Protein backbone atom coordinates (compact mmCIF):
# COMPACT_ATOMS: atom_id res chain seq x y z
CA UNK A 1 0.00 0.00 0.00
CA UNK A 2 1.24 3.49 -0.86
CA UNK A 3 2.16 5.60 2.16
CA UNK A 4 -0.52 7.96 3.43
CA UNK A 5 0.33 11.66 3.18
CA UNK A 6 -0.81 14.73 5.09
CA UNK A 7 -0.58 18.44 4.35
CA UNK A 8 -0.76 21.03 7.13
CA UNK A 9 -1.77 24.57 6.18
CA UNK A 10 -0.31 26.85 8.86
CA UNK A 11 -2.50 29.94 8.77
CA UNK A 12 -0.37 32.07 11.09
CA UNK A 13 -0.06 35.75 10.22
CA UNK A 14 3.74 35.52 10.65
CA UNK A 15 5.92 34.85 7.60
CA UNK A 16 8.93 32.54 7.92
CA UNK A 17 11.25 32.38 9.76
CA UNK A 18 9.21 33.89 12.62
CA UNK A 19 8.35 31.46 15.40
CA UNK A 20 4.75 30.24 15.15
CA UNK A 21 2.88 28.88 18.17
CA UNK A 22 0.33 27.40 15.78
CA UNK A 23 3.01 25.53 13.87
CA UNK A 24 4.53 24.28 17.12
CA UNK A 25 1.25 22.63 18.15
CA UNK A 26 0.67 21.37 14.59
CA UNK A 27 4.09 19.73 14.73
CA UNK A 28 2.90 17.72 17.75
CA UNK A 29 0.31 16.17 15.43
CA UNK A 30 3.03 15.63 12.82
CA UNK A 31 5.07 13.71 15.41
CA UNK A 32 2.16 11.34 15.93
CA UNK A 33 1.65 10.97 12.18
CA UNK A 34 5.34 10.17 11.78
CA UNK A 35 4.89 7.45 14.41
CA UNK A 36 1.94 6.15 12.37
CA UNK A 37 4.08 6.15 9.19
CA UNK A 38 2.29 9.06 7.52
CA UNK A 39 4.42 11.52 5.51
CA UNK A 40 3.56 15.13 6.41
CA UNK A 41 4.30 18.51 4.81
CA UNK A 42 3.90 21.87 6.58
CA UNK A 43 2.87 24.81 4.37
CA UNK A 44 2.99 28.32 5.84
CA UNK A 45 0.40 30.03 3.67
CA UNK A 46 1.68 33.60 4.13
CA UNK A 47 5.00 32.57 2.56
CA UNK A 48 3.12 32.32 -0.75
CA UNK A 49 1.53 35.03 -2.86
CA UNK A 50 -2.08 33.93 -2.37
CA UNK A 51 -4.46 36.39 -3.97
CA UNK A 52 -7.95 37.18 -2.72
CA UNK A 53 -10.67 35.36 -4.61
CA UNK A 54 -12.88 32.31 -4.75
CA UNK A 55 -11.43 30.43 -7.72
CA UNK A 56 -8.61 27.90 -7.95
CA UNK A 57 -6.41 30.30 -9.95
CA UNK A 58 -6.66 34.08 -9.77
CA UNK A 59 -3.88 34.50 -12.36
CA UNK A 60 -1.05 37.06 -12.58
CA UNK A 61 1.38 35.60 -10.06
CA UNK A 62 -1.17 33.85 -7.84
CA UNK A 63 0.59 31.02 -5.99
CA UNK A 64 -2.52 29.37 -4.57
CA UNK A 65 -2.41 26.72 -7.34
CA UNK A 66 0.91 25.49 -5.87
CA UNK A 67 -0.74 24.96 -2.48
CA UNK A 68 -3.86 23.46 -4.02
CA UNK A 69 -1.81 20.80 -5.79
CA UNK A 70 -0.33 19.76 -2.43
CA UNK A 71 -3.86 19.55 -1.00
CA UNK A 72 -5.10 17.44 -3.89
CA UNK A 73 -2.20 14.99 -3.53
CA UNK A 74 -2.69 14.52 0.22
CA UNK A 75 -4.88 11.98 2.00
CA UNK A 76 -5.17 14.13 5.13
CA UNK A 77 -5.69 17.92 5.24
CA UNK A 78 -5.16 19.89 8.45
CA UNK A 79 -5.82 23.59 8.77
CA UNK A 80 -3.86 25.10 11.65
CA UNK A 81 -4.98 28.56 12.74
CA UNK A 82 -4.38 31.05 15.50
CA UNK A 83 -7.33 32.86 17.10
CA UNK A 84 -7.82 36.57 16.47
CA UNK A 85 -10.76 38.37 18.11
CA UNK A 86 -12.32 35.01 18.92
CA UNK A 87 -12.25 33.72 15.34
CA UNK A 88 -9.93 31.85 12.98
CA UNK A 89 -7.27 34.00 11.34
CA UNK A 90 -7.82 36.00 8.16
CA UNK A 91 -5.39 33.64 6.45
CA UNK A 92 -7.50 30.61 7.39
CA UNK A 93 -10.57 32.44 6.10
CA UNK A 94 -8.75 33.11 2.83
CA UNK A 95 -7.84 29.43 2.52
CA UNK A 96 -11.51 28.50 2.86
CA UNK A 97 -12.48 31.14 0.29
CA UNK A 98 -9.92 29.82 -2.20
CA UNK A 99 -10.97 26.22 -1.61
CA UNK A 100 -14.42 27.32 -2.71
CA UNK A 101 -13.00 27.20 -6.22
CA UNK A 102 -12.89 23.40 -6.05
CA UNK A 103 -16.69 23.38 -6.37
CA UNK A 104 -16.12 24.05 -10.07
CA UNK A 105 -14.05 20.86 -10.48
CA UNK A 106 -15.13 17.23 -10.70
CA UNK A 107 -13.36 13.89 -10.83
CA UNK A 108 -14.40 11.00 -13.04
CA UNK A 109 -17.30 10.28 -10.66
CA UNK A 110 -18.53 13.84 -10.67
CA UNK A 111 -17.24 14.33 -7.11
CA UNK A 112 -15.40 17.38 -5.79
CA UNK A 113 -11.59 17.03 -5.68
CA UNK A 114 -11.53 16.78 -1.87
CA UNK A 115 -13.80 13.73 -1.74
CA UNK A 116 -12.20 10.77 0.09
CA UNK A 117 -9.80 13.08 1.92
CA UNK A 118 -9.85 13.41 5.70
CA UNK A 119 -9.71 16.77 7.49
CA UNK A 120 -8.70 18.06 10.90
CA UNK A 121 -7.94 21.39 12.56
CA UNK A 122 -5.37 22.77 15.01
CA UNK A 123 -6.08 26.00 16.94
CA UNK A 124 -3.98 28.15 19.27
CA UNK A 125 -4.74 31.42 21.03
CA UNK A 126 -4.48 33.43 24.21
CA UNK A 127 -8.23 33.59 24.82
CA UNK A 128 -11.51 31.89 23.98
CA UNK A 129 -12.46 31.00 20.40
CA UNK A 130 -11.03 27.53 19.82
CA UNK A 131 -14.43 25.85 19.46
CA UNK A 132 -15.73 28.52 17.09
CA UNK A 133 -12.63 28.33 14.90
CA UNK A 134 -12.68 24.53 14.80
CA UNK A 135 -16.39 24.10 14.16
CA UNK A 136 -16.61 26.59 11.28
CA UNK A 137 -13.46 25.26 9.63
CA UNK A 138 -14.42 21.59 9.86
CA UNK A 139 -17.94 22.37 8.64
CA UNK A 140 -16.53 24.21 5.62
CA UNK A 141 -14.13 21.37 4.81
CA UNK A 142 -16.97 18.86 4.97
CA UNK A 143 -18.85 20.87 2.34
CA UNK A 144 -15.85 20.66 0.03
CA UNK A 145 -16.06 16.85 0.28
CA UNK A 146 -13.71 16.05 3.16
CA UNK A 147 -14.62 13.39 5.71
CA UNK A 148 -14.37 14.39 9.38
CA UNK A 149 -13.55 11.72 12.00
CA UNK A 150 -14.50 11.98 15.66
CA UNK A 151 -12.29 14.29 17.74
CA UNK A 152 -10.69 15.83 14.65
CA UNK A 153 -9.27 18.87 16.43
CA UNK A 154 -6.71 19.82 19.00
CA UNK A 155 -6.31 23.24 20.57
CA UNK A 156 -4.60 25.27 23.24
CA UNK A 157 -5.81 28.58 24.67
CA UNK A 158 -4.39 30.66 27.50
CA UNK A 159 -6.10 32.76 30.16
CA UNK A 160 -8.21 35.80 29.32
CA UNK A 161 -6.25 38.87 28.36
CA UNK A 162 -2.59 39.18 27.39
CA UNK A 163 -0.37 36.39 28.61
CA UNK A 164 2.03 33.62 27.58
CA UNK A 165 1.31 31.82 24.33
CA UNK A 166 1.55 28.07 23.72
CA UNK A 167 5.35 27.90 23.55
CA UNK A 168 5.91 30.24 26.53
CA UNK A 169 3.33 28.34 28.59
CA UNK A 170 5.39 25.16 28.32
CA UNK A 171 3.39 23.04 25.83
CA UNK A 172 2.49 20.57 28.55
CA UNK A 173 -1.28 20.89 28.91
CA UNK A 174 -2.67 17.41 29.53
CA UNK A 175 -5.93 17.93 27.62
CA UNK A 176 -4.11 19.31 24.57
CA UNK A 177 -1.73 16.36 24.59
CA UNK A 178 -4.62 13.93 24.74
CA UNK A 179 -6.62 15.58 21.95
CA UNK A 180 -3.49 15.75 19.79
CA UNK A 181 -3.12 11.98 20.09
CA UNK A 182 -6.84 11.33 19.47
CA UNK A 183 -6.81 13.58 16.44
CA UNK A 184 -3.83 11.88 14.81
CA UNK A 185 -5.09 8.35 15.46
CA UNK A 186 -8.58 9.12 14.16
CA UNK A 187 -7.36 10.96 11.07
CA UNK A 188 -5.23 8.00 10.09
CA UNK A 189 -7.93 5.44 10.87
CA UNK A 190 -10.46 7.20 8.64
CA UNK A 191 -7.90 7.83 5.90
CA UNK A 192 -7.08 4.11 5.78
CA UNK A 193 -10.78 3.25 5.81
CA UNK A 194 -11.54 5.58 2.89
CA UNK A 195 -8.57 4.33 0.91
CA UNK A 196 -9.95 0.79 1.21
CA UNK A 197 -13.61 1.83 0.84
CA UNK A 198 -13.88 5.19 -0.94
CA UNK A 199 -17.09 7.07 -1.59
CA UNK A 200 -17.97 6.02 -5.14
CA UNK A 201 -21.46 7.45 -5.60
CA UNK A 202 -21.40 10.19 -8.28
CA UNK A 203 -22.80 13.62 -7.44
CA UNK A 204 -25.80 14.08 -9.73
CA UNK A 205 -26.37 17.42 -11.51
CA UNK A 206 -28.85 19.91 -10.08
CA UNK A 207 -31.46 19.06 -12.72
CA UNK A 208 -31.34 15.30 -11.99
CA UNK A 209 -34.25 13.39 -10.45
CA UNK A 210 -33.62 13.65 -6.70
CA UNK A 211 -36.77 11.82 -5.59
CA UNK A 212 -36.49 8.71 -3.36
CA UNK A 213 -35.69 5.64 -5.42
CA UNK A 214 -33.93 7.56 -8.17
CA UNK A 215 -30.52 7.42 -6.48
CA UNK A 216 -28.11 4.60 -7.23
CA UNK A 217 -26.70 5.13 -3.74
CA UNK A 218 -30.10 4.27 -2.25
CA UNK A 219 -30.26 1.17 -4.45
CA UNK A 220 -26.77 0.11 -3.39
CA UNK A 221 -27.51 0.62 0.31
CA UNK A 222 -30.76 -1.35 0.16
CA UNK A 223 -29.00 -4.19 -1.61
CA UNK A 224 -26.07 -4.35 0.79
N, C-alpha and C positions, 0 to 999 in steps of 0.2 A: 504494500500500500504506500502511495506517495505521502510524504510527510505533510502534516497539517501546517498551515501558515496563518499568522495573525498580523494585522497592521494596527498600530496605535496612532491615533491622530491627537497629538498634544496641542490643545487649543489655548495654551498660555498666551498672554499678551507680550511676553518677553522673547525677543529674537535670540538665537544662539550667539555667544556661548553663555548667556546669563543663566544662573541657577534657577531651575523651575521646581517648585514644590509639587506641582501637578505631575511632572515627569518622574519625580522621585517616587511618588506613590504608584504611578503606572508601572514603574520598573519592578515594584514588588510583585505585581501580577505577572510581568515578564519572567521573573525568577521562577515562579510556579509553572509557567508554560514551558520554560526550558526543562524543568524537572519532568514534565509530561511529554517531552520530545516534540514540542511545537516550536517552529522557527518564527521569531517575532521581528518586526521592524518598527522603529519609532520615527514618526514624521512630525516635526514641529512646523505647523502650518504657516506661521508668520515668517518662516524662512523662505517661503515661496511667494511669488507675485500672483496672489489669488484675487481676481477681480470680482467686484460685486456683480450679482446676476443670479439667474435661476436656470441656466442652461449648462450643459456639460463642457462647453467651450465658448468663452466670451471673446476669443480672438485677440489679435494685437498684443502679444506677449503674455497672455494669460497662462499661468502655470498650473492651474487646477487640473487640466487633463493628465499631467504627470502623477498627481496624487490619486486621481480617479482610477488610473490603471493599476496602481498598487492595491486599491480597495477591491477592484474587480478580480484581481489574482488571489486575494486572501480568502481563507475559510472563515476567519474570525475578524470582526471589526470592533475596535474599542475606541470610543470617543472619550478623551480625558480633558476635563475642563475645570478651571478655577471658578469660584463664585464671585460675582460682582453685583452689588446691590440686590442680593438675594436670588440672582438668576445665573444661568450659564453665561459664559463670556461671549462677547460680540464675535469672537473668532469661531466659537462653536456654533453660534447662530448662523454665521456665514457658511460654514460647512453644510449645515442642514439645508440652507437655501440653494447651495450649489448641487447637492445631491438630488434636489427636486428635478434637476434635468434628466435624471435617469428614468423618470416616468415616460419620456419620449422614446426610450429604447426597449427592445424586446429580444429575448433569445429565441431559439428554434421552437420553443413551446408557447411563445407569446408572453412569457413571464418577464418581470422586471429584472435587470442585471443582478440585483442583490438577493434574489430568491436563493434559498439553500445556503445562505450565509448566516452566521450567528453573531449577535451583537451584545456588547456590554458597555458599561460606562464607569469612569473613575472621576471623582469629584473631590476637590480640596477647597478650603476657605477658612476665614477667621470667624465667620458667624453663620447663622442659619441660612439654609437655601439648598442643602444637599439633596433633599427629597424632591424639591421642585425641579432642580436641574436634571436629576436622573430620570424622573418620570416623563418629562416632556421630551427628552432626548431619546429614550427607549421607545416611546410611543411613535415618534417621528420615524425612527429606524424601522419599526415594524411596518409602517405604511409603505416604506420603500421595498419591502419584501423580506427583510431580515427576520429570523426566528430569535425569540428571546427566551432563554432558559430561566428557571427559578433563581432568585438571588443573583441577578446579573450585574450587580453594582457593588462598588466599595467606595467608601468616602471617609474623609477626616475633616472635622470642623473644630475650631478653637472656641474660646469663650467670647461672649458678646464684647464688641468694641475692639480697639487695636490690641494686638498681643502677638505672641510668637506664632509663626506659621508651622506647617507640618514638620519641616526639617528641624527648626529651632526647638520644637516641642519634644523632640526625641524619637519620633516615629515608632513609639512602642505601645500605642493604644491597643488594648486587647481586642475590642470589638472590630476595629479596622483590620487587624491581622486576621481575624476569623473570617470576615466577609471577603477579604482578598483571596483567601484559600478557597472558600465556597465558590466565588465567582470564577476562578480559574478552572476548578474541577468541573463545574457545570457547563461552562463554555465548551470545554473539550468534549465532554460527554455528548452534548447536543450536536457538535460539529461532526463527531464520528457517526452518530446516529443518522444525520442527514446525508452524509457521504454514502452510507450503506443503503439508505431509504429516502432518496430525495423527493421533494414535492414534484410531481410530474403532470398534474392537471393543468392544462392550458388556461390562460385568462381569456375569457370570451370577450369579443368587442361589445361596446355599449349597446349596439342595436340587436344583439343576440337575444334569443328566447331565454329569459331568466326565470321562468316559472318552474315550480317543483316537478321533477321528472325529466326536465330537459337537460340537466347537467350530467355529463359523463362521470363526474366525481361522485354524484349521488348514486349512480348505477354501480360504480366500483365499490363504494362503501357497503351498499346493500348486499352485494355479491360476495363480500369478503367474510 
